[in-house]
Amino acid sequence: MKCVAKVDAVNTEQSNIIGMRPTKDCWVTDINGTPEEVREYFRIGKVFNMGYGHYDVNGKKHEDHLMKVEKVFVLESCEKTDNFVDWLGKKYGWDWKEHFNETEYKEFCS
C-alpha cells in the first residue's frame, strides 16, 4: 500500500542552541506502508537529520540539522487523495503542501 504523508517538524534543542534556521519545516512525501505504519515511522518526537547544510545565526554552515516530528497527517494514495492534492493546487498554487492537513481535507470532503 502507498500513502501520502505531510510531516511537520521543529528544531531539536541542540539545533536551537546553535541557532539553526529554519526552526520549523514541513514536507509532503509518498511512502510505502499502511497509514498506521507510516504514522509509526513518522511518530511524534522522532528525530530526523534533515542534512540541509543550513546556516546558523552566526553564518556557520552545518551539514546536520536535527529536527523532531511535531505532527503527521497521512492519507492512503488513491484517486480521492489525488483529487485533494489537485484541489489544493488550484486553491493555493505552488504553496499547496503547507495546506495538506486534516482541516483542509475536511473542507475538501464536505
Sequence and secondary structure as in RCSB ss.txt:
>XXXX:A:sequence
MKCVAKVDAVNTEQSNIIGMRPTKDCWVTDINGTPEEVREYFRIGKVFNMGYGHYDVNGKKHEDHLMKVEKVFVL
ESCEKTDNFVDWLGKKYGWDWKEHFNETEYKEFCS
>XXXX:A:secstr
 EEEEEEEEEE HHHHHTT S SEEEEEEEEES HHHHHHHT TT EEE     B TTS B S  EEEEEEEEEE
E SHHHHHHHHHHHHHHGGGGGGG SHHHHHHHH 
